[in-house]
């Protein structure tokens, strides 16, 4: 059954401006067609926000981005982006793609201004935002630029967090009699501090939460 569905999906797959979709997804095809028509009259960049987006500062650069786009005669809009839903047709399951109109509009912008246009103009807008409040400390992690990588081997922000963790445990040694669990999630440490302009840190606070309450005797050790 799975092989039959895969064969049927390949038979119905077509290449579009937003990638390969199933030709039975008539709504997506209609949205792509309409986006091409509308693009001739008015260019729009759509910020697609994924379902369950957790970063509270994702829109911090919007005011600068809107200004940069306006200089080029491009409008700006925000839209929620959901993952593909699946539909059963003649005993074959295939995906329905969401937000085809917005995605097609963004791809048309890339075709006209270059494939890195959206990425570059968004990064420029965020840089302008940072410069506009350069004297104000940023909160971590939401205030930190997700493209600011300080580890050479890190390809993205998540990999950087993993590298930081590796560095920490390369020198950290659990104290004698510390009770460790098999999951290696024995304690949670929340640290706050301010980085000063002279490269010093101040206002340090550390709070430790232990998985096993018997480890609380090591609270001061971990804080140090």
Backbone as JSON Lines, residues from 0, in Angstrom:
{"i":0,"aa":"X","n":[0.84,-1.21,0.0],"ca":[0.0,0.0,0.0],"c":[0.87,1.26,0.0]}
{"i":1,"aa":"X","n":[1.93,1.24,0.84],"ca":[2.82,2.41,0.94],"c":[3.51,2.67,-0.39]}
{"i":2,"aa":"X","n":[3.99,1.59,-1.06],"ca":[4.67,1.75,-2.34],"c":[3.71,2.27,-3.41]}
{"i":3,"aa":"X","n":[2.47,1.81,-3.36],"ca":[1.46,2.26,-4.32],"c":[1.18,3.75,-4.14]}
{"i":4,"aa":"X","n":[1.1,4.19,-2.87],"ca":[0.87,5.61,-2.59],"c":[2.05,6.45,-3.07]}
{"i":5,"aa":"X","n":[3.28,5.96,-2.8],"ca":[4.48,6.69,-3.21],"c":[4.53,6.84,-4.73]}
{"i":6,"aa":"X","n":[4.19,5.78,-5.44],"ca":[4.18,5.81,-6.9],"c":[3.15,6.8,-7.4]}
{"i":7,"aa":"X","n":[1.97,6.81,-6.74],"ca":[0.9,7.71,-7.15],"c":[1.27,9.16,-6.88]}
{"i":8,"aa":"X","n":[1.97,9.39,-5.75],"ca":[2.4,10.75,-5.41],"c":[3.41,11.26,-6.45]}
{"i":9,"aa":"X","n":[4.35,10.41,-6.85],"ca":[5.34,10.79,-7.85],"c":[4.65,11.12,-9.18]}
{"i":10,"aa":"X","n":[3.65,10.34,-9.52],"ca":[2.92,10.55,-10.77],"c":[2.2,11.89,-10.77]}
{"i":11,"aa":"X","n":[1.76,12.32,-9.59],"ca":[1.0,13.55,-9.48],"c":[1.84,14.76,-9.05]}
{"i":12,"aa":"X","n":[3.13,14.56,-8.87],"ca":[3.99,15.66,-8.43],"c":[4.33,16.59,-9.58]}
{"i":13,"aa":"X","n":[4.28,17.89,-9.31],"ca":[4.66,18.89,-10.31],"c":[5.55,19.95,-9.67]}
{"i":14,"aa":"X","n":[6.42,20.52,-10.47],"ca":[7.34,21.55,-10.0],"c":[6.67,22.91,-10.11]}
{"i":15,"aa":"X","n":[6.72,23.69,-9.01],"ca":[6.16,25.04,-9.01],"c":[7.21,26.01,-8.48]}
{"i":16,"aa":"X","n":[6.87,27.26,-8.43],"ca":[7.79,28.28,-7.93],"c":[8.13,28.07,-6.46]}
{"i":17,"aa":"X","n":[7.26,27.38,-5.72],"ca":[7.52,27.13,-4.3],"c":[8.04,25.72,-4.05]}
{"i":18,"aa":"X","n":[8.33,24.99,-5.13],"ca":[8.84,23.64,-4.99],"c":[7.87,22.61,-5.55]}
{"i":19,"aa":"X","n":[8.13,21.35,-5.25],"ca":[7.29,20.27,-5.76],"c":[6.03,20.13,-4.91]}
{"i":20,"aa":"X","n":[4.86,20.12,-5.55],"ca":[3.6,19.92,-4.85],"c":[2.8,18.86,-5.62]}
{"i":21,"aa":"X","n":[1.72,18.42,-5.03],"ca":[0.82,17.47,-5.69],"c":[-0.18,18.26,-6.54]}
{"i":22,"aa":"X","n":[-0.33,17.89,-7.8],"ca":[-1.2,18.65,-8.71],"c":[-2.67,18.58,-8.31]}
{"i":23,"aa":"X","n":[-3.01,17.64,-7.42],"ca":[-4.38,17.57,-6.92],"c":[-4.66,18.64,-5.87]}
{"i":24,"aa":"X","n":[-3.6,19.31,-5.41],"ca":[-3.76,20.41,-4.46],"c":[-4.15,21.67,-5.25]}
{"i":25,"aa":"X","n":[-5.39,21.68,-5.71],"ca":[-5.86,22.75,-6.6],"c":[-5.89,24.11,-5.91]}
{"i":26,"aa":"X","n":[-6.1,24.1,-4.6],"ca":[-6.14,25.36,-3.88],"c":[-4.77,26.03,-3.9]}
{"i":27,"aa":"X","n":[-3.71,25.23,-3.69],"ca":[-2.35,25.76,-3.72],"c":[-2.0,26.28,-5.11]}
{"i":28,"aa":"X","n":[-2.34,25.53,-6.12],"ca":[-2.06,25.95,-7.49],"c":[-2.78,27.25,-7.82]}
{"i":29,"aa":"X","n":[-4.02,27.38,-7.34],"ca":[-4.8,28.6,-7.57],"c":[-4.15,29.8,-6.87]}
{"i":30,"aa":"X","n":[-3.64,29.58,-5.64],"ca":[-3.0,30.66,-4.89],"c":[-1.71,31.11,-5.58]}
{"i":31,"aa":"X","n":[-0.95,30.16,-6.11],"ca":[0.29,30.5,-6.82],"c":[-0.03,31.34,-8.05]}
{"i":32,"aa":"X","n":[-1.05,30.93,-8.78],"ca":[-1.46,31.65,-9.98],"c":[-1.89,33.07,-9.64]}
{"i":33,"aa":"X","n":[-2.67,33.2,-8.57],"ca":[-3.15,34.53,-8.16],"c":[-2.01,35.41,-7.67]}
{"i":34,"aa":"X","n":[-1.05,34.82,-6.98],"ca":[0.1,35.57,-6.49],"c":[0.9,36.17,-7.65]}
{"i":35,"aa":"X","n":[1.05,35.41,-8.72],"ca":[1.78,35.9,-9.9],"c":[1.04,37.07,-10.55]}
{"i":36,"aa":"X","n":[-0.28,36.99,-10.56],"ca":[-1.09,38.08,-11.14],"c":[-0.97,39.33,-10.28]}
{"i":37,"aa":"X","n":[-1.13,39.15,-8.96],"ca":[-1.09,40.29,-8.04],"c":[0.29,40.91,-7.95]}
{"i":38,"aa":"X","n":[1.34,40.11,-8.12],"ca":[2.71,40.59,-8.0],"c":[3.02,41.67,-9.04]}
{"i":39,"aa":"X","n":[2.37,41.58,-10.19],"ca":[2.59,42.57,-11.25],"c":[2.07,43.94,-10.84]}
{"i":40,"aa":"X","n":[1.07,43.95,-9.95],"ca":[0.47,45.21,-9.5],"c":[1.12,45.72,-8.21]}
{"i":41,"aa":"X","n":[1.38,44.8,-7.28],"ca":[1.95,45.2,-6.01],"c":[2.81,44.08,-5.42]}
{"i":42,"aa":"X","n":[4.08,44.4,-5.15],"ca":[5.0,43.43,-4.56],"c":[4.84,43.43,-3.04]}
{"i":43,"aa":"X","n":[4.79,42.24,-2.46],"ca":[4.61,42.11,-1.0],"c":[5.57,41.05,-0.46]}
{"i":44,"aa":"X","n":[6.24,41.37,0.65],"ca":[7.05,40.37,1.35],"c":[6.24,39.88,2.54]}
{"i":45,"aa":"X","n":[6.11,38.58,2.66],"ca":[5.35,37.99,3.76],"c":[6.29,37.35,4.78]}
{"i":46,"aa":"X","n":[6.13,37.75,6.03],"ca":[6.85,37.11,7.13],"c":[6.0,35.92,7.58]}
{"i":47,"aa":"X","n":[6.5,34.71,7.37],"ca":[5.75,33.51,7.7],"c":[6.14,33.04,9.1]}
{"i":48,"aa":"X","n":[5.19,33.08,10.01],"ca":[5.44,32.7,11.39],"c":[4.97,31.27,11.6]}
{"i":49,"aa":"X","n":[5.89,30.39,11.94],"ca":[5.56,28.98,12.12],"c":[4.66,28.78,13.32]}
{"i":50,"aa":"X","n":[3.84,27.75,13.26],"ca":[2.96,27.4,14.36],"c":[3.79,27.06,15.58]}
{"i":51,"aa":"X","n":[3.41,27.63,16.72],"ca":[4.13,27.34,17.95],"c":[5.42,28.13,18.1]}
{"i":52,"aa":"X","n":[5.57,29.26,17.38],"ca":[6.78,30.08,17.47],"c":[6.95,30.59,18.9]}
{"i":53,"aa":"X","n":[8.14,30.37,19.49],"ca":[8.34,30.69,20.9],"c":[9.15,31.96,21.13]}
{"i":54,"aa":"X","n":[9.83,32.45,20.11],"ca":[10.72,33.6,20.28],"c":[9.9,34.89,20.37]}
{"i":55,"aa":"X","n":[9.85,35.49,21.55],"ca":[9.02,36.67,21.75],"c":[9.56,37.9,21.04]}
{"i":56,"aa":"X","n":[10.82,37.86,20.59],"ca":[11.43,39.02,19.93],"c":[11.54,38.84,18.42]}
{"i":57,"aa":"X","n":[10.8,37.89,17.85],"ca":[10.96,37.6,16.43],"c":[10.61,38.81,15.56]}
{"i":58,"aa":"X","n":[9.76,39.71,16.05],"ca":[9.31,40.84,15.24],"c":[10.0,42.15,15.61]}
{"i":59,"aa":"X","n":[11.11,42.07,16.31],"ca":[11.75,43.29,16.81],"c":[12.23,44.22,15.7]}
{"i":60,"aa":"X","n":[12.51,43.67,14.51],"ca":[13.07,44.45,13.41],"c":[12.01,44.96,12.43]}
{"i":61,"aa":"X","n":[10.74,44.69,12.71],"ca":[9.69,44.99,11.74],"c":[9.67,46.44,11.28]}
{"i":62,"aa":"X","n":[9.78,47.38,12.2],"ca":[9.69,48.8,11.82],"c":[10.78,49.17,10.82]}
{"i":63,"aa":"X","n":[11.99,48.65,11.01],"ca":[13.09,48.93,10.1],"c":[12.9,48.19,8.78]}
{"i":64,"aa":"X","n":[12.41,46.95,8.85],"ca":[12.18,46.17,7.64],"c":[11.13,46.83,6.76]}
{"i":65,"aa":"X","n":[10.06,47.29,7.37],"ca":[8.99,47.95,6.62],"c":[9.53,49.19,5.91]}
{"i":66,"aa":"X","n":[10.42,49.92,6.6],"ca":[11.01,51.11,6.0],"c":[11.89,50.79,4.81]}
{"i":67,"aa":"X","n":[12.73,49.75,4.95],"ca":[13.61,49.34,3.85],"c":[12.8,48.86,2.64]}
{"i":68,"aa":"X","n":[11.74,48.11,2.91],"ca":[10.9,47.61,1.82],"c":[10.15,48.74,1.13]}
{"i":69,"aa":"X","n":[9.72,49.71,1.91],"ca":[8.97,50.84,1.36],"c":[9.81,51.62,0.36]}
{"i":70,"aa":"X","n":[11.11,51.7,0.62],"ca":[12.01,52.39,-0.29],"c":[12.03,51.73,-1.66]}
{"i":71,"aa":"X","n":[11.74,50.43,-1.7],"ca":[11.71,49.68,-2.96],"c":[10.28,49.54,-3.51]}
{"i":72,"aa":"X","n":[9.32,50.12,-2.8],"ca":[7.94,50.02,-3.25],"c":[7.31,48.67,-2.92]}
{"i":73,"aa":"X","n":[7.86,47.98,-1.91],"ca":[7.36,46.67,-1.52],"c":[6.6,46.78,-0.2]}
{"i":74,"aa":"X","n":[5.43,46.17,-0.15],"ca":[4.65,46.14,1.08],"c":[5.11,45.0,1.97]}
{"i":75,"aa":"X","n":[4.63,45.01,3.23],"ca":[5.0,43.97,4.18],"c":[3.76,43.44,4.87]}
{"i":76,"aa":"X","n":[3.74,42.13,5.1],"ca":[2.61,41.52,5.8],"c":[3.08,40.31,6.58]}
{"i":77,"aa":"X","n":[2.38,39.99,7.63],"ca":[2.72,38.84,8.46],"c":[1.62,37.79,8.33]}
{"i":78,"aa":"X","n":[2.02,36.52,8.28],"ca":[1.04,35.46,8.12],"c":[1.47,34.21,8.88]}
{"i":79,"aa":"X","n":[0.53,33.56,9.53],"ca":[0.83,32.3,10.22],"c":[1.04,31.2,9.19]}
{"i":80,"aa":"X","n":[2.02,30.36,9.45],"ca":[2.33,29.28,8.51],"c":[2.17,27.93,9.21]}
{"i":81,"aa":"X","n":[1.28,27.13,8.68],"ca":[1.02,25.81,9.26],"c":[1.66,24.73,8.39]}
{"i":82,"aa":"X","n":[1.95,23.62,9.01],"ca":[2.5,22.5,8.27],"c":[1.46,21.93,7.32]}
{"i":83,"aa":"X","n":[1.88,21.07,6.38],"ca":[0.94,20.51,5.41],"c":[-0.09,19.61,6.09]}
{"i":84,"aa":"X","n":[-1.32,19.71,5.61],"ca":[-2.36,18.79,6.08],"c":[-2.49,17.68,5.04]}
{"i":85,"aa":"X","n":[-3.08,16.58,5.43],"ca":[-3.17,15.45,4.51],"c":[-4.62,15.14,4.19]}
{"i":86,"aa":"X","n":[-4.87,14.75,2.95],"ca":[-6.23,14.44,2.51],"c":[-6.23,13.09,1.8]}
{"i":87,"aa":"X","n":[-7.31,12.38,1.94],"ca":[-7.45,11.07,1.32],"c":[-8.28,11.19,0.06]}
{"i":88,"aa":"X","n":[-7.71,10.76,-1.06],"ca":[-8.41,10.85,-2.34],"c":[-8.22,9.54,-3.1]}
{"i":89,"aa":"X","n":[-9.32,8.84,-3.36],"ca":[-9.25,7.56,-4.07],"c":[-8.27,6.61,-3.38]}
{"i":90,"aa":"X","n":[-8.36,6.59,-2.05],"ca":[-7.53,5.71,-1.22],"c":[-6.05,6.07,-1.25]}
{"i":91,"aa":"X","n":[-5.74,7.27,-1.71],"ca":[-4.36,7.74,-1.71],"c":[-4.25,9.0,-0.87]}
{"i":92,"aa":"X","n":[-3.26,9.02,0.02],"ca":[-3.07,10.17,0.87],"c":[-2.04,11.1,0.24]}
{"i":93,"aa":"X","n":[-2.33,12.39,0.25],"ca":[-1.35,13.36,-0.27],"c":[-1.48,14.67,0.51]}
{"i":94,"aa":"X","n":[-0.4,15.47,0.55],"ca":[-0.4,16.68,1.37],"c":[-1.03,17.89,0.68]}
{"i":95,"aa":"X","n":[-1.65,18.73,1.49],"ca":[-2.14,20.03,1.03],"c":[-1.23,21.08,1.65]}
{"i":96,"aa":"X","n":[-0.59,21.87,0.83],"ca":[0.37,22.87,1.31],"c":[-0.33,24.15,1.73]}
{"i":97,"aa":"X","n":[0.07,24.69,2.87],"ca":[-0.52,25.92,3.38],"c":[0.26,27.14,2.92]}
{"i":98,"aa":"X","n":[-0.43,28.29,2.85],"ca":[0.2,29.58,2.56],"c":[0.92,29.64,1.22]}
{"i":99,"aa":"X","n":[0.38,28.98,0.21],"ca":[1.03,28.97,-1.11],"c":[1.1,30.38,-1.7]}
{"i":100,"aa":"X","n":[0.1,31.19,-1.43],"ca":[0.08,32.56,-1.97],"c":[1.26,33.36,-1.42]}
{"i":101,"aa":"X","n":[1.44,33.31,-0.09],"ca":[2.52,34.07,0.54],"c":[3.89,33.55,0.12]}
{"i":102,"aa":"X","n":[4.03,32.24,0.07],"ca":[5.3,31.63,-0.3],"c":[5.66,31.96,-1.75]}
{"i":103,"aa":"X","n":[4.64,31.96,-2.61],"ca":[4.88,32.29,-4.01],"c":[5.31,33.75,-4.16]}
{"i":104,"aa":"X","n":[4.68,34.63,-3.39],"ca":[5.04,36.06,-3.43],"c":[6.48,36.27,-3.03]}
{"i":105,"aa":"X","n":[6.93,35.57,-1.97],"ca":[8.31,35.7,-1.52],"c":[9.29,35.16,-2.56]}
{"i":106,"aa":"X","n":[8.92,34.07,-3.22],"ca":[9.79,33.5,-4.26],"c":[9.88,34.43,-5.47]}
{"i":107,"aa":"X","n":[8.8,35.11,-5.78],"ca":[8.81,36.07,-6.89],"c":[9.75,37.24,-6.57]}
{"i":108,"aa":"X","n":[9.78,37.64,-5.31],"ca":[10.71,38.69,-4.88],"c":[12.16,38.23,-5.08]}
{"i":109,"aa":"X","n":[12.42,36.97,-4.74],"ca":[13.77,36.43,-4.89],"c":[14.17,36.35,-6.36]}
{"i":110,"aa":"X","n":[13.21,36.0,-7.21],"ca":[13.5,35.93,-8.64],"c":[13.87,37.31,-9.2]}
{"i":111,"aa":"X","n":[13.22,38.33,-8.67],"ca":[13.44,39.68,-9.18],"c":[14.68,40.34,-8.58]}
{"i":112,"aa":"X","n":[14.88,40.15,-7.26],"ca":[15.94,40.88,-6.57],"c":[17.13,40.01,-6.15]}
{"i":113,"aa":"X","n":[17.05,38.7,-6.39],"ca":[18.14,37.81,-5.99],"c":[17.68,36.81,-4.95]}
{"i":114,"aa":"X","n":[18.26,35.61,-4.98],"ca":[17.81,34.53,-4.1],"c":[18.02,34.81,-2.61]}
{"i":115,"aa":"X","n":[18.96,35.68,-2.28],"ca":[19.21,36.01,-0.87],"c":[18.54,37.31,-0.44]}
{"i":116,"aa":"X","n":[17.65,37.81,-1.29],"ca":[17.04,39.12,-1.01],"c":[16.33,39.15,0.33]}
{"i":117,"aa":"X","n":[15.43,38.2,0.59],"ca":[14.65,38.2,1.83],"c":[15.56,38.06,3.04]}
{"i":118,"aa":"X","n":[16.51,37.14,2.95],"ca":[17.43,36.9,4.05],"c":[18.28,38.14,4.34]}
{"i":119,"aa":"X","n":[18.8,38.77,3.28],"ca":[19.69,39.91,3.46],"c":[18.97,41.15,3.98]}
{"i":120,"aa":"X","n":[17.79,41.42,3.44],"ca":[17.09,42.64,3.86],"c":[16.57,42.49,5.28]}
{"i":121,"aa":"X","n":[16.23,41.25,5.66],"ca":[15.79,41.0,7.03],"c":[16.95,41.18,8.01]}
{"i":122,"aa":"X","n":[18.12,40.69,7.61],"ca":[19.31,40.81,8.46],"c":[19.73,42.28,8.59]}
{"i":123,"aa":"X","n":[19.62,43.03,7.49],"ca":[19.96,44.46,7.53],"c":[19.0,45.19,8.47]}
{"i":124,"aa":"X","n":[17.71,44.87,8.39],"ca":[16.71,45.5,9.25],"c":[17.01,45.2,10.72]}
{"i":125,"aa":"X","n":[17.4,43.96,11.01],"ca":[17.69,43.6,12.4],"c":[18.96,44.3,12.89]}
{"i":126,"aa":"X","n":[19.93,44.49,11.99],"ca":[21.15,45.22,12.36],"c":[20.82,46.67,12.7]}
{"i":127,"aa":"X","n":[19.91,47.26,11.95],"ca":[19.48,48.63,12.23],"c":[18.77,48.71,13.57]}
{"i":128,"aa":"X","n":[18.0,47.67,13.88],"ca":[17.33,47.63,15.18],"c":[18.36,47.58,16.31]}
{"i":129,"aa":"X","n":[19.37,46.73,16.15],"ca":[20.41,46.6,17.17],"c":[21.12,47.93,17.38]}
{"i":130,"aa":"X","n":[21.46,48.59,16.28],"ca":[22.17,49.88,16.37],"c":[21.29,50.95,17.02]}
{"i":131,"aa":"X","n":[19.99,50.85,16.85],"ca":[19.08,51.86,17.4],"c":[18.99,51.78,18.93]}
{"i":132,"aa":"X","n":[19.41,50.66,19.5],"ca":[19.35,50.51,20.96],"c":[20.65,49.9,21.48]}
{"i":133,"aa":"X","n":[21.75,50.36,20.91],"ca":[23.05,49.79,21.22],"c":[23.45,49.99,22.69]}
{"i":134,"aa":"X","n":[22.87,50.98,23.37],"ca":[23.22,51.27,24.76],"c":[22.41,50.43,25.74]}
{"i":135,"aa":"X","n":[21.45,49.68,25.25],"ca":[20.55,48.93,26.14],"c":[20.93,47.45,26.14]}
{"i":136,"aa":"X","n":[21.16,46.85,27.32],"ca":[21.52,45.42,27.39],"c":[20.42,44.53,26.82]}
{"i":137,"aa":"X","n":[20.81,43.47,26.17],"ca":[19.87,42.52,25.6],"c":[19.62,41.37,26.58]}
{"i":138,"aa":"X","n":[18.42,40.84,26.57],"ca":[18.09,39.67,27.38],"c":[18.47,38.41,26.61]}
{"i":139,"aa":"X","n":[18.88,37.38,27.34],"ca":[19.2,36.09,26.72],"c":[18.13,35.08,27.15]}
{"i":140,"aa":"X","n":[17.6,34.24,26.24],"ca":[18.05,34.06,24.85],"c":[17.27,34.87,23.83]}
{"i":141,"aa":"X","n":[16.11,35.44,24.22],"ca":[15.23,36.04,23.22],"c":[15.79,37.31,22.6]}
{"i":142,"aa":"X","n":[16.66,38.0,23.32],"ca":[17.21,39.23,22.77],"c":[18.46,39.03,21.95]}
{"i":143,"aa":"X","n":[18.95,37.8,21.89],"ca":[20.21,37.52,21.19],"c":[19.94,37.19,19.73]}
{"i":144,"aa":"X","n":[20.79,37.68,18.85],"ca":[20.63,37.4,17.41],"c":[20.87,35.92,17.16]}
{"i":145,"aa":"X","n":[19.92,35.26,16.51],"ca":[20.07,33.82,16.29],"c":[21.13,33.48,15.25]}
{"i":146,"aa":"X","n":[21.66,34.51,14.57],"ca":[22.72,34.24,13.59],"c":[24.1,34.65,14.1]}
{"i":147,"aa":"X","n":[24.17,35.08,15.37],"ca":[25.47,35.44,15.95],"c":[26.13,34.19,16.52]}
{"i":148,"aa":"X","n":[27.04,33.6,15.77],"ca":[27.71,32.37,16.17],"c":[29.14,32.66,16.61]}
{"i":149,"aa":"X","n":[29.5,32.19,17.79],"ca":[30.85,32.44,18.29],"c":[31.71,31.18,18.27]}
{"i":150,"aa":"X","n":[31.09,30.04,17.96],"ca":[31.82,28.78,17.85],"c":[32.06,28.46,16.38]}
{"i":151,"aa":"X","n":[33.34,28.33,15.95],"ca":[33.65,28.11,14.54],"c":[32.98,26.88,13.93]}
{"i":152,"aa":"X","n":[32.81,25.82,14.74],"ca":[32.25,24.59,14.21],"c":[30.72,24.56,14.25]}
{"i":153,"aa":"X","n":[30.11,25.58,14.82],"ca":[28.65,25.61,14.93],"c":[28.02,26.13,13.64]}
{"i":154,"aa":"X","n":[27.11,25.33,13.09],"ca":[26.45,25.74,11.86],"c":[25.21,26.58,12.09]}
{"i":155,"aa":"X","n":[24.64,26.48,13.29],"ca":[23.46,27.28,13.61],"c":[23.41,27.5,15.12]}
{"i":156,"aa":"X","n":[22.36,28.23,15.55],"ca":[22.27,28.63,16.95],"c":[22.12,27.42,17.87]}
{"i":157,"aa":"X","n":[21.38,26.4,17.43],"ca":[21.2,25.21,18.24],"c":[22.51,24.46,18.42]}
{"i":158,"aa":"X","n":[23.29,24.33,17.34],"ca":[24.58,23.66,17.43],"c":[25.5,24.42,18.37]}
{"i":159,"aa":"X","n":[25.39,25.73,18.38],"ca":[26.22,26.53,19.27],"c":[25.91,26.22,20.73]}
{"i":160,"aa":"X","n":[24.62,26.04,21.05],"ca":[24.24,25.69,22.41],"c":[24.85,24.35,22.81]}
{"i":161,"aa":"X","n":[24.87,23.41,21.87],"ca":[25.45,22.09,22.13],"c":[26.95,22.22,22.38]}
{"i":162,"aa":"X","n":[27.63,23.08,21.6],"ca":[29.07,23.28,21.78],"c":[29.36,23.91,23.14]}
{"i":163,"aa":"X","n":[28.5,24.84,23.55],"ca":[28.67,25.47,24.87],"c":[28.55,24.41,25.96]}
{"i":164,"aa":"X","n":[27.57,23.52,25.8],"ca":[27.37,22.45,26.77],"c":[28.59,21.52,26.83]}
{"i":165,"aa":"X","n":[29.15,21.21,25.65],"ca":[30.34,20.36,25.6],"c":[31.49,21.02,26.33]}
{"i":166,"aa":"X","n":[31.66,22.33,26.13],"ca":[32.74,23.05,26.79],"c":[32.59,23.0,28.31]}
{"i":167,"aa":"X","n":[31.35,23.18,28.75],"ca":[31.1,23.19,30.19],"c":[31.47,21.85,30.83]}
{"i":168,"aa":"X","n":[31.01,20.76,30.22],"ca":[31.25,19.44,30.8],"c":[32.65,18.91,30.51]}
{"i":169,"aa":"X","n":[33.41,19.59,29.68],"ca":[34.8,19.18,29.47],"c":[35.67,19.51,30.68]}
{"i":170,"aa":"X","n":[35.23,20.48,31.49],"ca":[36.01,20.87,32.67],"c":[35.25,20.64,33.98]}
{"i":171,"aa":"X","n":[33.93,20.53,33.89],"ca":[33.12,20.35,35.1],"c":[33.18,18.89,35.56]}
{"i":172,"aa":"X","n":[33.4,18.71,36.86],"ca":[33.42,17.36,37.45],"c":[32.41,17.32,38.59]}
{"i":173,"aa":"X","n":[31.52,16.34,38.57],"ca":[30.54,16.22,39.64],"c":[31.25,15.94,40.96]}
{"i":174,"aa":"X","n":[30.78,16.56,42.02],"ca":[31.41,16.32,43.33],"c":[31.19,14.89,43.83]}
{"i":175,"aa":"X","n":[32.02,14.47,44.71],"ca":[31.91,13.12,45.28],"c":[30.58,12.96,45.99]}
{"i":176,"aa":"X","n":[29.96,11.8,45.82],"ca":[28.67,11.46,46.43],"c":[27.48,12.14,45.77]}
{"i":177,"aa":"X","n":[27.72,12.85,44.69],"ca":[26.59,13.43,43.94],"c":[25.81,12.29,43.27]}
{"i":178,"aa":"X","n":[24.5,12.3,43.42],"ca":[23.66,11.23,42.87],"c":[23.25,11.6,41.45]}
{"i":179,"aa":"X","n":[23.77,10.87,40.47],"ca":[23.47,11.13,39.07],"c":[22.39,10.19,38.55]}
{"i":180,"aa":"X","n":[21.59,10.7,37.61],"ca":[20.55,9.89,37.0],"c":[21.01,9.4,35.63]}
{"i":181,"aa":"X","n":[20.34,8.42,35.1],"ca":[20.71,7.87,33.79],"c":[20.4,8.85,32.66]}
{"i":182,"aa":"X","n":[19.45,9.78,32.87],"ca":[19.08,10.74,31.83],"c":[20.07,11.89,31.71]}
{"i":183,"aa":"X","n":[21.0,12.0,32.67],"ca":[22.0,13.08,32.69],"c":[21.36,14.46,32.74]}
{"i":184,"aa":"X","n":[20.22,14.55,33.4],"ca":[19.57,15.86,33.61],"c":[19.37,16.02,35.11]}
{"i":185,"aa":"X","n":[20.49,16.13,35.81],"ca":[20.47,16.08,37.28],"c":[20.14,17.41,37.95]}
{"i":186,"aa":"X","n":[20.44,18.5,37.26],"ca":[20.13,19.79,37.86],"c":[19.91,20.84,36.76]}
{"i":187,"aa":"X","n":[19.17,21.87,37.11],"ca":[18.91,22.97,36.19],"c":[19.43,24.24,36.83]}
{"i":188,"aa":"X","n":[20.3,24.93,36.12],"ca":[20.89,26.15,36.65],"c":[20.45,27.35,35.82]}
{"i":189,"aa":"X","n":[19.9,28.34,36.48],"ca":[19.5,29.58,35.8],"c":[20.39,30.71,36.29]}
{"i":190,"aa":"X","n":[21.12,31.3,35.36],"ca":[22.1,32.34,35.7],"c":[21.75,33.65,35.03]}
{"i":191,"aa":"X","n":[21.86,34.72,35.77],"ca":[21.67,36.06,35.2],"c":[22.89,36.9,35.52]}
{"i":192,"aa":"X","n":[23.33,37.69,34.54],"ca":[24.44,38.6,34.78],"c":[24.45,39.68,33.7]}
{"i":193,"aa":"X","n":[25.18,40.74,33.97],"ca":[25.31,41.86,33.03],"c":[26.73,41.9,32.49]}
{"i":194,"aa":"X","n":[26.87,41.98,31.17],"ca":[28.18,42.14,30.56],"c":[28.45,43.63,30.41]}
{"i":195,"aa":"X","n":[29.51,44.12,31.03],"ca":[29.84,45.54,31.0],"c":[30.74,45.87,29.82]}
{"i":196,"aa":"X","n":[30.84,47.16,29.52],"ca":[31.63,47.6,28.37],"c":[33.12,47.32,28.53]}
{"i":197,"aa":"X","n":[33.6,47.2,29.74],"ca":[35.03,46.95,29.96],"c":[35.33,45.45,30.04]}
{"i":198,"aa":"X","n":[34.4,44.62,29.52],"ca":[34.56,43.17,29.45],"c":[34.44,42.47,30.8]}
{"i":199,"aa":"X","n":[33.97,43.17,31.82],"ca":[33.72,42.52,33.11],"c":[32.23,42.17,33.2]}
{"i":200,"aa":"X","n":[31.91,41.31,34.18],"ca":[30.49,40.99,34.39],"c":[30.1,41.36,35.81]}
{"i":201,"aa":"X","n":[28.84,41.67,35.99],"ca":[28.35,42.07,37.32],"c":[26.9,41.61,37.48]}
{"i":202,"aa":"X","n":[26.36,41.84,38.66],"ca":[24.96,41.48,38.97],"c":[24.69,39.99,38.72]}
{"i":203,"aa":"X","n":[25.62,39.16,39.2],"ca":[25.49,37.72,38.97],"c":[24.54,37.09,39.99]}
{"i":204,"aa":"X","n":[23.56,36.36,39.48],"ca":[22.69,35.56,40.34],"c":[22.58,34.16,39.74]}
{"i":205,"aa":"X","n":[22.62,33.14,40.58],"ca":[22.52,31.75,40.13],"c":[21.49,31.02,40.99]}
{"i":206,"aa":"X","n":[20.57,30.35,40.32],"ca":[19.58,29.54,41.04],"c":[19.66,28.11,40.52]}
{"i":207,"aa":"X","n":[19.78,27.16,41.44],"ca":[19.91,25.75,41.08],"c":[18.65,24.99,41.5]}
{"i":208,"aa":"X","n":[18.18,24.14,40.58],"ca":[17.04,23.26,40.89],"c":[17.49,21.82,40.65]}
{"i":209,"aa":"X","n":[17.4,20.99,41.65],"ca":[17.89,19.62,41.57],"c":[16.76,18.65,41.25]}
{"i":210,"aa":"X","n":[17.09,17.64,40.46],"ca":[16.13,16.58,40.17],"c":[15.95,15.7,41.4]}
{"i":211,"aa":"X","n":[17.06,15.43,42.07],"ca":[17.05,14.65,43.3],"c":[17.31,15.59,44.47]}
{"i":212,"aa":"X","n":[16.38,15.71,45.38],"ca":[16.49,16.66,46.49],"c":[17.7,16.37,47.4]}
{"i":213,"aa":"X","n":[18.19,15.13,47.37],"ca":[19.34,14.77,48.2],"c":[20.61,15.48,47.74]}
{"i":214,"aa":"X","n":[20.6,16.0,46.5],"ca":[21.78,16.7,45.96],"c":[21.83,18.16,46.36]}
{"i":215,"aa":"X","n":[20.84,18.63,47.09],"ca":[20.79,20.05,47.45],"c":[21.97,20.48,48.31]}
{"i":216,"aa":"X","n":[22.64,19.52,48.94],"ca":[23.82,19.86,49.75],"c":[24.97,20.39,48.89]}
{"i":217,"aa":"X","n":[24.86,20.16,47.58],"ca":[25.91,20.63,46.66],"c":[25.54,21.96,46.0]}
{"i":218,"aa":"X","n":[24.53,22.63,46.51],"ca":[24.06,23.88,45.92],"c":[25.17,24.92,45.81]}
{"i":219,"aa":"X","n":[25.88,25.17,46.89],"ca":[26.95,26.18,46.87],"c":[28.1,25.79,45.97]}
{"i":220,"aa":"X","n":[28.39,24.48,45.92],"ca":[29.46,24.0,45.04],"c":[29.14,24.35,43.59]}
{"i":221,"aa":"X","n":[27.9,24.08,43.17],"ca":[27.52,24.34,41.79],"c":[27.44,25.83,41.5]}
{"i":222,"aa":"X","n":[26.98,26.61,42.45],"ca":[26.93,28.06,42.25],"c":[28.34,28.61,42.04]}
{"i":223,"aa":"X","n":[29.3,28.14,42.82],"ca":[30.7,28.59,42.68],"c":[31.26,28.15,41.33]}
